[in-house]
Amino acid sequence: MTRRKITGILIFCSCIVGFFVYAYLVMLSEWSPIVLQLSILMITGGILGVISWIGYMMATTKSSPSSILPDDK
């Protein structure tokens, strides 16, 4: 097997194991409230991070002449 296939299988299996660990922590563990709070915090941080990156890129990139639209008056 190639290294790429082995890496793919490892990623696949670790995601399945990660899902079951997360499901256990949320459903059956006493750590459920903190796991949910951290999950929401990470999701919110990720979404706001992507939006802020888009805003930063829009503010700092120079527009090329081909992307400037003429005014239709």
Short mmCIF file of the C-alpha atoms (twelve columns), coordinates in Angstrom:
data_MODEL
# 
_entry.id   MODEL 
# 
loop_
_atom_site.group_PDB 
_atom_site.id 
_atom_site.type_symbol 
_atom_site.label_atom_id 
_atom_site.label_alt_id 
_atom_site.label_comp_id 
_atom_site.label_asym_id 
_atom_site.label_seq_id 
_atom_site.Cartn_x 
_atom_site.Cartn_y 
_atom_site.Cartn_z 
_atom_site.pdbx_PDB_model_num 
ATOM 1  C CA . MET A 1  0.000   0.000  0.000   1 
ATOM 2  C CA . THR A 2  1.157   3.494  -0.667  1 
ATOM 3  C CA . ARG A 3  1.844   6.010  2.040   1 
ATOM 4  C CA . ARG A 4  -1.057  8.123  0.799   1 
ATOM 5  C CA . LYS A 5  -3.567  5.274  1.264   1 
ATOM 6  C CA . ILE A 6  -2.252  4.481  4.737   1 
ATOM 7  C CA . THR A 7  -2.547  8.128  5.732   1 
ATOM 8  C CA . GLY A 8  -6.089  8.228  4.370   1 
ATOM 9  C CA . ILE A 9  -7.090  5.110  6.297   1 
ATOM 10 C CA . LEU A 10 -5.565  6.514  9.502   1 
ATOM 11 C CA . ILE A 11 -7.431  9.803  9.090   1 
ATOM 12 C CA . PHE A 12 -10.680 7.944  8.378   1 
ATOM 13 C CA . CYS A 13 -10.351 5.664  11.410  1 
ATOM 14 C CA . SER A 14 -9.292  8.471  13.738  1 
ATOM 15 C CA . CYS A 15 -12.336 10.511 12.717  1 
ATOM 16 C CA . ILE A 16 -14.649 7.607  13.516  1 
ATOM 17 C CA . VAL A 17 -12.954 7.060  16.888  1 
ATOM 18 C CA . GLY A 18 -13.091 10.816 17.549  1 
ATOM 19 C CA . PHE A 19 -16.826 10.824 16.882  1 
ATOM 20 C CA . PHE A 20 -17.437 8.051  19.389  1 
ATOM 21 C CA . VAL A 21 -15.255 9.743  22.016  1 
ATOM 22 C CA . TYR A 22 -17.131 13.010 21.475  1 
ATOM 23 C CA . ALA A 23 -20.505 11.218 21.636  1 
ATOM 24 C CA . TYR A 24 -19.479 9.566  24.896  1 
ATOM 25 C CA . LEU A 25 -18.312 12.871 26.373  1 
ATOM 26 C CA . VAL A 26 -21.539 14.637 25.392  1 
ATOM 27 C CA . MET A 27 -24.046 11.903 26.235  1 
ATOM 28 C CA . LEU A 28 -22.655 9.766  29.047  1 
ATOM 29 C CA . SER A 29 -19.953 11.748 30.789  1 
ATOM 30 C CA . GLU A 30 -20.128 14.142 33.705  1 
ATOM 31 C CA . TRP A 31 -18.110 16.529 31.525  1 
ATOM 32 C CA . SER A 32 -21.064 17.063 29.192  1 
ATOM 33 C CA . PRO A 33 -21.749 20.767 29.994  1 
ATOM 34 C CA . ILE A 34 -18.130 21.833 29.535  1 
ATOM 35 C CA . VAL A 35 -17.742 19.746 26.357  1 
ATOM 36 C CA . LEU A 36 -20.816 21.446 24.874  1 
ATOM 37 C CA . GLN A 37 -19.601 24.887 25.914  1 
ATOM 38 C CA . LEU A 38 -16.173 24.302 24.397  1 
ATOM 39 C CA . SER A 39 -17.726 22.934 21.205  1 
ATOM 40 C CA . ILE A 40 -19.897 26.016 20.763  1 
ATOM 41 C CA . LEU A 41 -16.919 28.255 21.559  1 
ATOM 42 C CA . MET A 42 -14.741 26.542 18.932  1 
ATOM 43 C CA . ILE A 43 -17.480 26.609 16.284  1 
ATOM 44 C CA . THR A 44 -18.188 30.294 16.913  1 
ATOM 45 C CA . GLY A 45 -14.486 31.128 16.924  1 
ATOM 46 C CA . GLY A 46 -13.963 29.251 13.668  1 
ATOM 47 C CA . ILE A 47 -16.852 30.960 11.885  1 
ATOM 48 C CA . LEU A 48 -15.869 34.422 13.123  1 
ATOM 49 C CA . GLY A 49 -12.239 33.695 12.259  1 
ATOM 50 C CA . VAL A 50 -13.156 32.868 8.653   1 
ATOM 51 C CA . ILE A 51 -15.336 35.989 8.378   1 
ATOM 52 C CA . SER A 52 -12.587 38.192 9.839   1 
ATOM 53 C CA . TRP A 53 -10.040 36.659 7.433   1 
ATOM 54 C CA . ILE A 54 -12.341 37.482 4.505   1 
ATOM 55 C CA . GLY A 55 -12.667 41.063 5.769   1 
ATOM 56 C CA . TYR A 56 -8.910  41.372 6.226   1 
ATOM 57 C CA . MET A 57 -8.264  40.095 2.726   1 
ATOM 58 C CA . MET A 58 -10.836 42.493 1.269   1 
ATOM 59 C CA . ALA A 59 -9.228  45.410 3.116   1 
ATOM 60 C CA . THR A 60 -5.601  44.647 2.288   1 
ATOM 61 C CA . THR A 61 -5.594  43.346 -1.289  1 
ATOM 62 C CA . LYS A 62 -5.143  45.736 -4.150  1 
ATOM 63 C CA . SER A 63 -7.722  45.597 -6.887  1 
ATOM 64 C CA . SER A 64 -6.491  44.823 -10.362 1 
ATOM 65 C CA . PRO A 65 -7.661  46.976 -13.283 1 
ATOM 66 C CA . SER A 66 -9.668  44.087 -14.731 1 
ATOM 67 C CA . SER A 67 -11.730 43.797 -11.537 1 
ATOM 68 C CA . ILE A 68 -12.787 47.446 -11.497 1 
ATOM 69 C CA . LEU A 69 -16.270 47.798 -12.980 1 
ATOM 70 C CA . PRO A 70 -17.156 50.936 -14.934 1 
ATOM 71 C CA . ASP A 71 -19.978 53.125 -13.645 1 
ATOM 72 C CA . ASP A 72 -23.170 52.763 -15.678 1 
ATOM 73 C CA . LYS A 73 -24.771 56.207 -15.462 1 
# 
